[in-house]
Amino acid sequence: MTALPPAGATETIELDLLLEAIHRAYHYDFRSYSRASVRRRAELLRQRLGCPTLSQVQSRLLHEPELLPVMIDCMTVQVSEMFRDPAYFRTLREKVVPHLRTFPSLKVWVAGCSAGEELYSLAILFREEGLEQRTMFYATEINPAALAKAQAGIYDLDRIPLFTANHRNSGGHSSLSDYYTAAYGAAVFDKTLRARTVFAEHSLASDEVFSEMHLISCRNVLIYFDQALQDRAFALFRDSLARGGFLGLGMNESLRFSSHHAAFASFAREERIYRRTATAISREADHVVA
């Protein structure tokens, strides 16, 4: 008599096979995402499709390619706000911008841009600091639907009071209302804010470096990755940043345990802002990577 798999083993096998099928069929790689996070996202997908098991989810995805947008929407996390963690943007404004001013031209990469809140925050900050016209922004995202929202720059009006408070607390030099038009329950942000932005699909799990950057802001993305995938992302950032370029992470993210930590020095520890250095001179930094 064949023994049944241990409790929970079947679900683990189903999840492994689902992630492998998604990767092989559609080239979206969620295999190295945090296990707890990807399990929750897969369960959401199962419920959305009305399937009793993940095996049936796998079958439907393989035989119904029109479900791809539903899968991407469920398997990726799209939660952000403008000027989220205002102290981060205040530190960019007061401590990072003076260094960026020394470059004749700038490239800024918003990795995992979600629906664009971080992009517009940086575009507004760079406009207020007089750097917009010498800066190219690159907004990348694995989710095409989220990327389309970022390109549109339209947000529910009931989110604007929080965005406004964040902007003010970040040291904004103007009123946030200067940058959008309110109509029909939505705030439409000035299209000139994205005039110098390239929007593109890009996966930190599988894609490569595409340009040399002076600032990379990748916040609240890496918390959904396992250690190996975090290391891959940090290697991309290391190879993308110009010498002396800056990397901004989320408040709950850190380079401390990365195998690439020697390539960075902590620039503003509390705000999780790092600076690219050569490995040989990183020890000269006064700050300890944390």
C-alpha positions, 0 to 999 in steps of 0.5 A: 500500500503506497503511503500518502504524502505528509500533510502539506507536502502535496500543496508544496509540490503543487506550488513548485510545479505551478511556479515552474510552469509559469516560468517555462510557459510565460518567462515570469520567474517567481521561483525565488520569491519569498516562500511565504509571500508567493504562497499567499499570492498563489492562494489569491490566484487560486481563489480568483480563478475559482479553482479547488487546487493549485494543480487546476490553476496550473492547468488553466494557465497552461491552456488559457493564455488569456489568463496571463494578466490575471496571474500577473496581477495576483502574483505581484504586489502593487502597494505604494504611495507618493513620497512614502516614508517622507524622511527618505525623500527629505534625505534625498533632497538635503543630502543626496541631491548636492552630490547629484548636482556635480554630474552634468547629466543624470540617470535615475532608475525606479526599479519595481515602479508599481503604479508610478507613485515613486516615479512621480515623487522623484520627478517632482523632487527633481523639478523642485531641486532644478535637476529635472532637465538634465535627468532621464528616468527609467521606470521598470516593472514586471506587471504590464498593467501596473506599468500602464497605470504608471504611464497614465499618472491617474490616482484616486482623489481620496489618496491625495490628502496622504500624498499631500501630507507626505510631500509636505513632510518630505520638504517639498518647496511647493504645493502638490496641487501644482502638479495635478488636475482634479476631475471626476474623482481622480487626480491626473498628474501633469504629463510633463512630469513623465516627459523624460521617463522611459517606461519598460518591463523588466524583471529583477529575477531574470533581466540584466543591466541596461544602462549606467545609473546615478540613483536607483530607488528600489523600495519595498520590492526586495522584501518579497525575494528570498536571499538568493534573488536579493543577491541577484538584484544587488548585483544588478544594482552594483553593476548598474551604478556609476562610481559614487552613485546612490541606492535607496531601499525600503525601511525594512530592507538591508544590504547587511547580509548580501554577498555584495555589501562590500560594493556599497557604503552606508550613506544614510543608515536610517533612511536605507540609502547607500553609495556605490564604492569600489570594493577596495575602498569601501572600508574607508567609509565612516559608516557601516553597512546596515 
